[in-house]
Amino acid sequence: MTRHSRTRILISLVPIIVLVALLALDVSIFGSDSILGASQVALLTAAGICIWLSLRLFKTPWKDFEKAISSNIGNVTTAIVILFLIGAISGTWTMSGVIPTLIYYGVQIISPKVFLVTACVICAVVSVMIGSSWTTIATIGVALLGIGKALGFSEGLIAGAIISGAYFGDKISPLSDTTVLSSSMNGVPLFKHIRNLMITTVPSITITLVIFLVLGFTHQGSDASQVTVYRDVLGSKFNISPWLLLVPVFTGWLIARKYPAIIVLGLSVAVAAAASIIAQPHIISEIGSKITEGSKAKVLFAGTVETIYNSVSLQTGSPEVDSLIASRGMTGMLNTVYLIICALCFGGCMNASGMLHNLASLLIPLSRRRTSLVAGTVATGTVLNGIVSDQYLSIILTGNLFQGLYSKKGYAPELLSRSIEDSATVTSPLFPWSSCGMTQATILGVATMAYAPFCFFNWISPLMSIFIAAIGFKIPSASKT
């Protein structure tokens, strides 16, 4: 490495060091509230330093930064719409009684001993079927969180089980955009890519389920009286009915018909809003009467709109149940969108300046053997999630950096695509400032640092990828493809 290269790498480290220092300071001062604005300031400050250094030292044209930022934000416009619809689902599914009904029956059916395993498996199955971890977590995941809290589990542990299962499906589903992206950009047929993923994914999810099973059987849980309180309070506040389960069934039917996510979520919001007026008119009237007076129709309309766009809470007499059925609405997603945009600005600046590639080049000389090559790929995919804050960009950049090296070493492209999925896809929700981390924390109402230690699948997957490479089990070479 030349002196010039070393200098560029050291300069490229400056925005990262500043960002980490500012984020640490924010957390020490603001705690979990740092994501409400302080973290965004840290990201924009680090982006500003990146731009200043690049303009002064690398002579990067300003238009390159504008183009990179615009491209990054433009690429997530659909995701932002989906986020708002997920917020609307939170409100309509809760106030219509869908989520309370799922919790009401769930606490009576699911045994606490196997709850964590059950939650993980359910989310895995749903995510495989629909190909979206976000949608899985926003619908069935929210209901499972309520059931788990009623059974006495900590929020972080429940969220860890939900996210582990959801990202299992996101990783291997043929309907998943990350799965399609990773396979297509590396020139690997989709189902060949998925078959190769099973080599690392099956052991990872197996170990994860064993851990959750052990934790479930050692869990003391809440006594039967606490479960009874949840059931009785929900039953007295909401009109609980199996008919309300037609809303998630309808949503599942739309998914099975492979409608786009925005259409599925939009129609689900509409159906749930209608169900709220039919099944819970007293609750919608209670919400609407705080906004306006007049005819019953006007009050119901106001209440319905309020549940869609605004954060809504109800008084049940039980603080635990009150927090359980509080909804965020579309406005509850604004901080998430705010953070995502700031994170993508920082990632775009790091990419446009060339600093991202300067830092990644540190790993390439270390990737001389098979194990170090895969470990370098996994490390790059994971670190890029923390730097660019977007799993799609992490997948693309990691592939671009390592494609030539894998080809030169004689390894098949499916080894690269698998290593990328084992890292860039599954580690994305572990960073509080990333789009996935912030989204899951917002949807579930659980801080990233609270659930991250329990996302066992997301931690085990990258380690399993390195382990499989180390033992040389089914490592595809270019000559065999």
C-alpha positions in Angstrom: 0.0 0.0 0.0 1.4 3.4 -1.0 1.8 6.4 1.3 -0.9 8.1 -0.8 -3.3 5.2 -0.3 -2.7 5.2 3.4 -3.3 8.9 3.6 -6.6 8.6 1.8 -7.7 5.8 4.1 -6.8 7.8 7.2 -8.8 10.8 5.9 -11.7 8.5 5.1 -11.8 7.3 8.7 -12.4 10.8 10.0 -16.2 11.0 9.3 -16.7 7.6 10.8 -14.8 8.5 14.0 -16.8 11.7 14.3 -20.1 9.9 13.7 -19.4 7.2 16.3 -18.2 9.8 18.8 -21.3 11.9 18.3 -23.7 9.0 18.5 -22.1 7.8 21.7 -22.3 11.3 23.2 -26.0 11.6 22.1 -26.9 8.3 23.7 -25.1 9.3 27.0 -27.1 12.5 27.1 -30.4 11.8 25.5 -30.7 8.0 26.0 -33.2 6.3 23.8 -34.6 9.7 22.9 -31.5 10.3 20.8 -33.3 8.9 17.8 -35.8 11.7 18.0 -33.3 14.2 16.6 -29.9 14.0 18.1 -28.8 11.0 16.0 -30.0 12.8 12.9 -27.8 15.8 13.8 -24.9 13.5 14.2 -25.4 11.9 10.8 -25.7 15.3 9.1 -22.6 16.6 10.9 -20.6 13.6 9.8 -21.9 14.1 6.3 -20.8 17.7 6.4 -17.3 16.8 7.5 -17.1 14.2 4.7 -18.1 16.8 2.1 -15.7 19.4 3.5 -12.7 16.9 3.5 -13.6 15.7 0.0 -13.9 19.1 -1.5 -10.6 20.3 0.0 -8.5 17.2 -0.3 -10.0 14.9 -2.9 -11.4 17.6 -5.1 -14.7 15.8 -5.5 -17.1 17.9 -7.5 -20.1 19.2 -5.5 -22.5 17.8 -8.2 -21.4 14.3 -7.3 -22.6 14.7 -3.7 -26.0 16.1 -4.9 -26.4 13.2 -7.3 -25.5 10.6 -4.7 -27.8 12.0 -2.1 -30.6 12.4 -4.6 -30.2 8.8 -5.9 -30.1 7.4 -2.4 -33.2 9.1 -1.2 -35.0 8.5 -4.5 -34.3 4.7 -4.1 -36.3 4.6 -0.8 -39.3 6.6 -1.8 -41.4 3.4 -2.1 -40.1 2.3 1.3 -41.2 5.6 2.8 -44.7 5.2 1.5 -44.7 1.6 2.9 -43.6 3.0 6.3 -46.5 5.4 6.4 -48.9 2.6 5.5 -47.4 0.4 8.2 -48.1 3.2 10.7 -51.7 3.3 9.4 -52.0 -0.4 9.9 -50.8 0.0 13.4 -53.7 2.3 14.1 -56.5 0.6 12.2 -55.6 -2.9 13.2 -55.5 -1.9 16.9 -58.6 0.3 17.0 -60.7 -2.1 14.9 -60.0 -4.9 17.5 -57.9 -7.1 15.2 -54.7 -7.0 17.3 -56.6 -7.1 20.6 -58.5 -10.2 19.3 -55.3 -11.9 18.3 -53.9 -11.1 21.7 -57.1 -12.2 23.5 -57.0 -15.6 21.9 -53.3 -15.9 21.7 -52.6 -15.7 25.5 -55.1 -18.5 26.0 -53.8 -20.8 23.3 -50.0 -20.4 23.2 -48.0 -22.0 26.1 -45.4 -19.7 27.6 -42.9 -22.5 27.5 -43.0 -22.6 23.7 -44.0 -19.0 23.0 -40.6 -17.8 21.8 -40.1 -20.7 19.4 -43.7 -20.3 18.2 -43.3 -16.6 17.6 -40.0 -17.2 15.7 -41.5 -20.0 13.6 -44.7 -18.1 12.8 -42.8 -15.0 11.6 -40.4 -17.2 9.6 -43.3 -18.9 7.8 -45.2 -15.7 7.1 -42.0 -13.9 5.9 -41.1 -16.8 3.6 -44.6 -16.6 2.1 -44.7 -12.8 1.6 -41.0 -12.1 1.2 -41.0 -9.0 3.5 -39.7 -8.8 7.0 -41.2 -5.3 7.5 -44.7 -6.4 6.6 -44.4 -9.5 8.8 -43.2 -7.5 11.8 -45.8 -4.8 11.3 -48.7 -7.2 11.3 -48.3 -10.6 13.0 -45.2 -9.4 14.8 -47.1 -6.6 16.6 -49.7 -9.1 17.8 -47.1 -11.5 19.0 -45.4 -8.8 20.9 -48.6 -8.1 22.8 -49.1 -11.8 23.5 -45.5 -12.2 24.8 -45.9 -9.2 27.1 -49.1 -10.7 28.5 -47.2 -13.9 29.2 -44.5 -12.0 31.1 -41.6 -12.0 28.6 -39.4 -8.9 28.2 -40.0 -6.7 25.1 -36.4 -7.1 23.9 -36.6 -10.9 24.0 -39.9 -11.0 22.2 -38.7 -8.6 19.6 -35.6 -10.7 19.1 -37.7 -13.8 18.4 -40.0 -11.9 16.0 -37.1 -10.3 14.1 -35.1 -13.5 13.9 -38.0 -15.3 12.3 -38.9 -12.4 10.0 -35.3 -12.1 8.6 -35.0 -15.8 8.1 -37.9 -15.5 5.6 -36.5 -12.2 4.2 -33.2 -14.0 3.5 -34.5 -17.1 1.6 -37.9 -16.2 0.2 -38.0 -16.1 -3.6 -40.4 -13.1 -3.1 -37.9 -11.1 -1.1 -36.3 -8.1 -2.8 -33.0 -8.6 -1.0 -32.8 -12.2 -2.1 -33.6 -11.3 -5.7 -31.2 -8.3 -5.6 -28.3 -10.4 -4.2 -28.7 -13.2 -6.7 -29.3 -11.0 -9.8 -26.5 -8.6 -9.2 -24.0 -11.5 -8.8 -25.3 -13.4 -11.8 -26.7 -16.4 -9.9 -30.1 -18.0 -10.8 -32.5 -17.2 -8.0 -33.4 -20.8 -6.9 -29.7 -21.8 -7.1 -28.9 -18.9 -4.9 -31.6 -20.0 -2.4 -30.5 -23.6 -2.4 -26.9 -22.5 -1.6 -28.2 -20.2 1.1 -29.7 -23.2 2.9 -26.2 -24.5 3.7 -25.7 -21.7 6.2 -29.3 -20.7 6.9 -30.7 -24.0 8.1 -28.0 -24.5 10.8 -28.4 -20.9 11.9 -32.2 -21.0 12.3 -31.9 -24.4 14.0 -29.5 -23.1 16.6 -31.7 -20.0 17.1 -34.8 -22.1 17.7 -32.9 -24.3 20.3 -31.9 -21.1 22.1 -35.4 -19.8 22.2 -36.7 -23.2 23.3 -34.3 -23.2 26.2 -35.1 -19.6 27.2 -38.8 -20.5 27.0 -38.5 -23.5 29.3 -36.4 -21.5 31.8 -38.8 -18.5 31.8 -40.8 -18.0 35.0 -43.4 -15.9 33.2 -46.4 -14.2 34.7 -49.0 -16.0 36.7 -52.4 -17.0 35.4 -54.0 -14.0 37.1 -52.0 -11.6 34.9 -53.1 -13.3 31.7 -56.7 -13.1 33.0 -56.3 -9.4 33.5 -55.2 -8.9 29.9 -58.0 -11.1 28.7 -60.7 -9.4 30.8 -59.6 -5.9 30.1 -59.4 -6.4 26.4 -62.7 -8.2 26.4 -64.4 -5.3 28.3 -62.9 -2.6 26.1 -63.2 -4.2 22.7 -65.9 -6.2 21.0 -63.8 -9.4 20.6 -64.9 -11.6 17.7 -63.3 -14.2 15.4 -64.9 -12.4 12.5 -62.3 -9.7 13.0 -59.6 -12.2 11.9 -61.0 -11.9 8.4 -58.9 -8.7 8.1 -55.5 -10.5 8.4 -57.0 -13.4 6.3 -57.9 -10.9 3.6 -54.4 -9.4 3.8 -52.9 -12.8 3.5 -55.0 -13.5 0.4 -53.8 -10.3 -1.2 -50.2 -11.3 -0.5 -50.8 -14.8 -1.9 -52.1 -13.2 -5.1 -48.7 -11.4 -5.2 -50.1 -7.9 -5.2 -47.5 -5.1 -4.7 -46.8 -4.3 -1.0 -48.3 -0.8 -1.3 -51.6 -2.2 -2.6 -51.7 -4.9 0.0 -51.1 -2.5 2.9 -53.4 0.2 1.5 -56.3 -2.2 1.1 -55.6 -3.7 4.5 -55.8 -0.3 6.0 -59.1 0.4 4.2 -60.7 -2.9 5.3 -59.5 -2.5 8.9 -60.9 1.1 9.0 -64.3 -0.2 7.8 -64.1 -3.0 10.4 -63.4 -0.5 13.2 -66.6 1.4 12.4 -68.6 -1.8 12.3 -67.1 -3.7 15.2 -65.9 -0.9 17.5 -68.2 2.2 17.0 -67.9 3.1 20.7 -64.1 3.3 20.5 -64.1 5.3 17.2 -66.7 7.6 18.6 -64.6 8.1 21.8 -61.6 9.1 19.6 -63.7 11.3 17.2 -65.6 13.1 20.0 -62.3 14.6 21.2 -61.8 16.2 17.8 -65.2 17.4 16.7 -68.9 17.6 17.6 -71.9 17.0 15.4 -73.6 14.1 13.8 -72.6 10.5 14.6 -71.4 10.0 11.0 -69.1 13.1 11.4 -67.7 11.9 14.7 -67.0 8.4 13.3 -65.3 9.8 10.2 -63.1 12.0 12.4 -62.2 9.1 14.7 -61.4 6.8 11.7 -59.1 9.4 10.1 -57.5 10.0 13.5 -56.6 6.3 13.9 -55.1 6.2 10.5 -52.8 9.2 10.7 -52.2 10.0 14.4 -50.9 8.4 17.5 -53.9 7.2 19.6 -54.2 5.9 23.1 -57.1 4.5 25.1 -57.8 4.3 28.8 -58.7 0.9 30.0 -57.8 1.1 33.7 -54.7 -1.1 33.2 -51.5 0.8 32.4 -50.0 -2.4 30.9 -52.9 -2.9 28.5 -53.0 0.9 27.7 -49.4 0.7 26.4 -50.2 -2.5 24.6 -53.0 -1.0 22.5 -51.5 2.4 21.9 -51.1 3.0 18.2 -48.6 5.2 16.3 -50.4 6.0 13.1 -48.7 7.6 10.1 -47.2 10.4 12.2 -45.5 7.9 14.4 -43.3 7.0 11.4 -42.1 10.5 10.8 -39.0 10.2 13.1 -38.1 7.0 11.2 -38.3 8.7 7.9 -36.3 11.6 9.3 -33.6 9.3 10.4 -33.5 7.3 7.2 -33.1 10.4 5.1 -30.3 11.7 7.2 -28.6 8.3 7.2 -28.9 8.1 3.4 -27.4 11.6 3.1 -24.3 10.4 5.0 -24.1 7.2 3.1 -24.4 9.0 -0.2 -21.6 11.5 0.7 -19.3 8.6 1.8 -20.0 6.8 -1.5 -19.6 9.9 -3.7 -16.4 11.0 -2.1 -14.8 7.6 -2.6 -14.2 7.2 1.1 -16.4 4.1 1.3 -14.2 2.3 -1.3 -11.1 3.5 0.5 -12.2 1.9 3.7 -13.3 -1.3 2.0 -10.0 -1.6 0.3 -8.5 -2.3 3.7 -10.2 -5.7 3.8 -9.3 -6.9 0.3 -5.6 -7.5 0.9 -6.5 -9.6 3.9 -8.8 -11.9 1.8 -6.1 -14.2 0.4 -7.5 -17.5 1.6 -11.0 -18.9 1.4 -11.9 -18.3 5.1 -10.5 -14.8 5.1 -12.2 -14.0 1.8 -15.6 -14.9 3.1 -14.9 -13.3 6.5 -13.9 -10.1 4.6 -17.1 -10.2 2.6 -19.2 -10.7 5.7 -17.4 -8.0 7.6 -17.8 -5.6 4.7 -21.5 -6.3 4.3 -22.0 -5.8 8.1 -19.9 -2.6 8.4 -21.5 -1.1 5.3 -24.9 -1.5 7.0 -23.5 0.7 9.8 -22.0 3.2 7.4 -24.5 3.7 4.6 -27.5 2.7 6.8 -29.3 0.8 3.9 -29.2 -2.9 3.3 -29.8 -2.6 -0.4 -26.8 -0.3 -0.9 -24.7 -2.6 1.3 -25.6 -5.6 -0.9 -24.7 -3.7 -4.1 -21.5 -2.2 -2.8 -20.2 -5.4 -1.3 -20.9 -7.3 -4.5 -19.1 -4.7 -6.6 -16.1 -4.8 -4.3 -15.6 -8.5 -4.2 -16.9 -9.9 -7.6 -13.5 -9.6 -9.3 -11.7 -11.1 -6.3 -14.0 -14.2 -6.1 -13.6 -14.7 -9.8 -9.8 -14.4 -9.6 -9.7 -16.9 -6.8 -11.8 -19.4 -8.8 -14.9 -19.4 -6.6 -18.4 -19.5 -8.0 -20.5 -16.3 -7.7 -23.1 -18.1 -5.5 -20.5 -18.2 -2.7 -20.3 -14.4 -2.9 -24.1 -14.0 -3.1 -24.5 -16.3 -0.1 -21.9 -14.4 2.0 -23.6 -11.1 1.2 -27.0 -12.4 2.3 -25.5 -13.9 5.4 -24.3 -10.4 6.4 -25.7 -7.4 4.6 -29.3 -8.7 4.7 -29.6 -10.0 8.2 -27.4 -7.6 10.2 -29.3 -4.5 9.0 -31.8 -4.3 11.9 -28.9 -4.4 14.4 -27.9 -0.8 13.8 -30.1 1.8 15.6 -29.6 4.4 12.9 -30.1 2.2 9.8 -33.3 2.1 7.9 -34.2 -1.4 9.1 -33.1 -0.8 12.7 -35.1 2.3 13.1 -38.1 0.9 11.3 -38.3 -2.3 13.5 -37.7 -0.2 16.7 -40.5 2.1 15.7 -43.0 -0.6 14.6 -42.5 -2.7 17.7 -41.9 0.2 20.1 -38.7 -1.5 21.4 -35.3 0.2 21.2 -32.8 -1.4 18.8 -30.3 -1.9 21.6 -32.9 -3.6 23.7 -33.8 -6.3 21.1 -30.5 -6.6 19.2 -28.8 -9.0 21.8 -31.7 -11.4 21.3 -31.7 -11.4 17.5 -29.8 -14.7 17.6 -30.4 -15.6 13.9 -29.1 -12.3 12.8 -25.9 -12.8 14.8 -25.4 -16.5 14.1 -25.9 -16.2 10.3 -22.7 -14.2 9.5 -20.7 -16.4 11.9 -22.1 -19.5 10.3 -21.0 -18.3 6.9 -17.4 -17.9 8.1 -17.6 -21.3 9.9 -18.8 -23.1 6.8 -16.0 -21.5 4.8 -13.5 -22.5 7.4 -14.4 -26.2 7.3 -14.7 -26.2 3.5 -18.2 -27.6 3.4 -19.8 -27.4 0.0 -17.8 -24.4 -1.3 -18.8 -24.0 -4.9 -16.0 -23.3 -7.4 -16.3 -21.6 -10.7 -15.3 -24.8 -12.6 -18.4 -26.6 -11.1 -21.0 -24.0 -12.1 
